Amino acid sequence: MKYHSRSKPVFVCLVFLSFLLMLSGLLPAAQFDEDVSSQDSLYIRGMINTVSSGDRSITIKQKKGPRITVGVNSETEFSGVKKFEDLQTNQMIKLWYRPEQGGNTALKIVKLPDLGC
């Protein structure tokens, strides 16, 4: 296929815009699929240090960084465990949370597989 010299920049722009549109459609679906923070949530990985049934919160100890306490509510998604009561100290988790005025709120908690013999 032969392109005229004027049509090549237009073609390149159309391909680029198509690519951007394709990516924008994938972003909302991948909200918690990537181990990254976003504009809507922060991501951490660490070990559960404490589980508080009274105020339904957990404290996570990161390898590097401060301990983070998050509240768990009915909107929190779980993977690897079914509910808040299944969370235990010393479990390794990935966590997405939203910082709020009243404290941090857990959006999704993923229990990582136990390693060992």
N, C-alpha and C positions, 0 to 999 in steps of 0.2 A: 504494500500500500504506500502510495506516495503522498506526502503532505506538502502543501505550499508553505513558504517561509512564514507567512502571516498566521497561519492556522496552528502552527506548532506551539506557540506560547498559550494559546487558548486551550488546546488539548491538554497541555501540562497542568494548567490551572483547574480544568474540569476533573482531571484524575486526582489532583491533590484535594479538592473540595469533596469529591466522592469518598475519599479515604477518611477525611475528617468526619463526615456524616456517619460513616460506618462505625467509627470509634465512639462517637457520642451516643449511639444507640446501645453500645455494649457496656458503658460505664455504670448506669444504675443497676444493671443485673449483677455486676461484679462487686457490689458494695463491700461484702465481707469475704470475698474469695481471695483477695490478696492480703498479704501480711504487711499492710501499710496503713498509716494514718491518712485521713482524708479531711476535707473541710467540715464534714459532719461528725466525724468520730476520730478518736485517738486509739492507737494500737499498742499493746504491750504483750510481752511473753514472760512468764515467770512461774514461780511455785506459790501455791496457796499457803500463806503463813497462818491466817486465822479465818475461821468461819463463825459468824455471829448470827445465830438464829433469831435473837431478839429483834434486831433491826434489819435482818435479812441483808447482811453485807459480808463481803470477803475482802481480805487484805492480801495483795500479791507482792511477793518479794522478787524483784528483778535481779538478774546477774549484775547488771550495771544500772544504776539509777535508783531513785527513791522507792520506798514502798508506797503502793497506791491502794486506797480503800475505795470500793465501789459498792453501791447499793444495787440489789437485784430486785426486779419487780415482775409483774405479770407479762410485760412486753419483752423481757429478755429472752433471746433465742439461745437454745442449748444444742450442743453436738458432742457426742461421747458420753454424756450424762443426760438424763431425762428431765431433771428438776433440781431446784436449789438444794433440796435435802440430800441429793447424791454427791454434792461437793464435799471434799474432805481435805484436811491439811496435808501438805506435802505432795499434792497432785500438781503436775505440770499442766499449765493451761495457756491458751492464747485468748486474748480479751480485747474486744472493741468497746469503748465507752465514750460517753459524752460528759464533759465537765459542765456542771450547772452551779447556780448560786448555792443551792442547798446541799451540794455534794456531787460526786461523780455517779453516773447512772450506767450500769452495764447494758450494752446493746446485744452483744453476742459473746458467749463463753464456749470455747472449744477445749475439751479435755484431750490432752495429748496421750498417745499410747504409753503404757508403763514399760520402761526398759529394764531389762535384767534377765537373770537366768531362770 
